[in-house]
Amino acid sequence: MLQSLHVKNIALIDDVEIEFTDGLNILTGETGAGKSIIIDSVNFALGARMPKDIVRSDSDYALCELVFAVDDDETIGKLGELDIMLTDDQVILQRRIAGGKTTCKVNGETVPASVMRRISEHLIDIHGQHEHQSLLYRSNHKLLLDSFCGDGLNSELCKLSELYDSYKAVKDEYEHALQSRDSVAGELDYSRFVAAEIEAAALHDGEDEELESDYSRMNNSRRIAETLSQVMLALSTGDESASSMISYALSHLRQAVDLDDGARALFDQLTAAEDVLADCIRSMSAYEESLEFSPEDYERTKERLDVINNLKMKYGQTIDSINERLAAESEKIARLTDYETYISDLEQRSRELHDKLLEVCERISHIRRKEAAILQEEIVAALNNLNFLDARFEIAITSDKEKIARDGYDDVEFMISTNPGEEQKPLTSVASGGELSRIMLALKSVLAKRDNIGTLIFDEIDTGISGRTAQLVADRMSDIAASHQVIAVTHLPQIASHADTHFVIEKEADGMHTTTSVRVLSYDESVAELARMLAGSEITDAVMDNAAELKRNAGRYTD
């Protein structure tokens, strides 16, 4: 259930915190006091889009926080699938907007707004002011029925969705193959040309890098040779070369060794240096010899590089990518060479997937028809309790195996007759605004029995009703509140009188600022608020007595 709502700097709200209770929570207030802002704030916290001017003009940020208590294992499991772990059996949803940027957090962890919306599906159901109008859209009838069918249907729908994607991919490939029949010969010739050109090159890994190195060395060989000549001259040619100087130094140092054996370590070090220098001179000489190449070697290297670079321009920037292109073209050649078999295989796979689709669709349709029979009976009973005394309601399901979609092949439409002697007609063509509100309430009350959503919010579901019907709506909402937490915004005293907890929303102005506040009413204050709702500004003793009687008849009096 929703334990608390904290709203800060949203529209007319400066800073409001509401502690909700079990049962029926009623919010009332004058028109324009800000009742809709409270519900909008809840929607905002749950990830809904909000106007750019939502932040109060005198503030630089807006905040909305919802605290839910969760104690049933099924909801905890579903939240766990979304990687949401409870903290002290609570889920805290917080959304903040500042500088045009929105931040969403769940139990202190930042998440996308889409995750907030997915979490809300397991915690709360909000019926907005105009949601009953959604019944006028036939596509929503199937969604409502499916929500009643529960996990058994959801499991089959998940299977169908995956199977449908596979079928669609194969079918699209098959249709493309049929359309490409006439161009097969040309495609085959081109693929063979590409494969032959790459195969003829006989590329091997690293060949291009090796050739580039050789080619660069050949191009720069003269400059390298001149440099080496100067180095060799300095190291080994003439009396002043490094080699001569070390030999000269060793001859003198040998005399020192003869005179004092302590100089032997120096002699050994210099001898080692002479050996290293000799090795370096030999390696340099060998490298100088390797720089010699024939014009044929140079041309052969250059031509091979041209072949490789030409293939790179056509088929990929690396030898690996060129070989991948060869593999792809080889596979295409195999397919196009026996194109009719390829088409036949696709057609067979398409038929097999279609047959599997039909099997799943049939199971889905069976579940829908079975559950629809139960749902329509329960809705008729609920409608009778909402002053549709002779209502007849039917969920019409028609199946078309030629029109398989991601959600099956069923078409669902709600049919209703609200008056004796009238034939059943599509709901979209016969219900008035007030009737739609009651029908939606009937649906919500029935669906609430099937799900584990702890909190239902009704925002002015009393639209277009009055008198005895209003009383019956109030009774129905009380019935729902017996097993669910219900939060309702209403203009009707008949509904407000049933409140377990009654909140009043008020607008206050101090000459410079206008703010909305929310407070809990005592029993006497609740009666006074009912009187205001009954009579408006002029509240007489008779009106107060009427309000008190409403409260007593609702059976909600507590000390």
C-alpha positions, 0 to 999 in steps of 0.5 A, a space after each residue: 500500500 501507499 504509505 506516504 506522498 511527499 510533494 515539494 515545489 510542484 505547481 501550487 504546492 510548496 511542501 506537502 506530505 500526506 500519510 495514507 491509511 488502509 481502506 478508503 482514503 478520500 480527498 475533497 476540496 473546492 474546485 481549483 484547490 489543487 486536487 488534480 495536482 496531487 494525482 498529477 504528482 503521483 503520476 509524475 513520481 511514477 515516471 509520467 511526463 510532466 509540463 515544463 512549467 511544473 516547478 514553482 516559479 519561486 523555486 529551482 527544483 521540484 520533488 515528489 516521493 512515494 513510499 510503498 509498504 510491500 508484504 506479499 511474496 508475489 509482488 516482492 518476486 516481481 520487483 526482484 525480477 526488475 532488480 528492485 530489492 526492498 529496504 525495511 519492506 518498503 519501496 521508495 520512489 523519488 523523482 526530482 526535476 531541476 534545470 530541466 533535467 529529471 532524476 529518478 531513484 528507487 530506494 536511493 538508486 538512480 534508474 530510468 523513468 521507464 523502470 519507474 513505470 514498470 515498478 508502478 505496474 506492480 504497486 498501484 493502479 491509477 484511474 484518471 479523470 477521463 480513463 473511462 473514455 478508454 472503453 470507447 476504444 475497442 483495442 482496449 477491450 482485449 487488454 482489459 480481458 487479458 489483465 483478468 486472465 492472469 499469468 497463465 495467459 501472460 506465459 502463452 503471450 510471451 511464447 507467442 511473441 518470440 515465435 511471432 518474431 521468428 516467423 516474421 523474420 523467416 517469412 520476410 526472408 522468404 518473400 524477399 527470396 521470391 522477389 529476387 528470383 529474377 536477379 539470381 543469375 546476376 547476383 551469382 555471377 557477381 559473387 563468383 567474381 568477388 570470391 574468385 578475385 579474393 581467392 586468387 590473391 591467396 592472402 595470409 595473415 600479416 602479409 600486408 604489414 610485412 610487405 609494407 615494411 619491406 617496401 619502406 626499407 627498399 625505398 629508403 635503402 640508399 639513405 640507410 646505406 649512407 648512414 651505415 657507412 658513416 657509422 662503420 667508418 666511425 666504429 672500425 676504420 682509421 686510427 681514430 675509430 672506436 675499435 682502434 681507440 679501444 685496442 690502444 687503450 687495452 694495450 696500455 691497460 695491460 701494462 697496468 695489470 702487469 704492475 698491479 693485479 687490482 687493475 684487472 677488473 678494469 681491463 676485463 670490462 674494457 675487453 668485454 666492451 671490445 667484444 660487444 663493439 665487434 659484435 655490433 660491427 658484424 651485425 651492422 655489416 650483415 644488415 648492410 648486406 641485406 639492404 642489397 636487393 634486385 629491381 625484380 624484388 622491388 617490383 614484385 613487392 610493389 605489385 603484391 602491395 598493389 593487389 592487396 590495397 586494391 582488394 582493401 579498397 573493394 572488400 575491406 580495410 584489413 585482410 581479416 575483413 577481406 577474408 570475411 567477405 570471401 566467406 560471406 560470398 562463398 555462403 551466398 554462392 552455395 545458396 544461389 547455386 541451388 536457389 530453388 532448394 533455398 526457397 523451398 527450405 524457407 517456405 517449409 520453415 515458414 509453414 512449420 512456424 505458422 503451424 506452431 503459431 496457430 497452436 499457441 494462438 489456439 491455447 490463448 483463445 481457449 484461455 480468453 474464452 474461458 476467462 471471458 465467461 467468468 468475467 462477464 458474469 462478474 461484471 453483470 453482478 457488479 453492474 447490478 450493484 451500480 444501478 444497472 438493474 437489468 444490464 446484460 454484458 457480453 464479451 464477444 470474441 471472434 477468431 481469424 486464423 488469417 490474421 495472426 498478430 503478436 497477441 494472437 488471432 482474437 478480436 475482443 469487443 464488449 457488448 452491453 444492453 443497459 435497458 430492458 428490451 434493448 438488444 446488446 450493442 457494442 459498448 462503444 456506441 451505447 454508453 453515456 459518460 456517466 454509464 462509462 464511469 460506472 462500467 469502468 468502476 465495475 471492471 476495476 472492482 472485478 479486476 482488483 480481485 485477481 491482481 495483487 496491486 495493493 493501491 487503487 486511485 480513483 480521480 473523480 470517477 463520480 463524473 456524470 452520476 448523482 442520487 441513488 447511483 452515487 450512493 451505489 458507487 460509494 458502496 462499491 468503492 467501500 467494498 473494494 476498500 475492504 481488500 485494497 487501499 483506495 485513494 479517491 478524489 471526489 465531488 460527491 458527499 455520498 462517496 466522501 461520507 464513506 471515508 476511513 480517512 478524509 483529507 481536505 485540499 485547500 488553497 491559501 493566498 497571502 497576497 504574494 503567493 498562492 499555495 495548496 495544503 492538505 490536512 486530515 479531518 477529524 470526524 466533526 471536520 469531516 461532517 462540516 466538509 460534507 455539509 459544504 459539499 452538499 450546500 456550498 457556501 450557505 451551511 444551515 443546521 439542516 444541512 449539517 444534520 443531513 451531513 451527519 446522517 450521511 456519515 452515520 449511514 455510511 457506518 464510518 463513525 469512530 471515536 
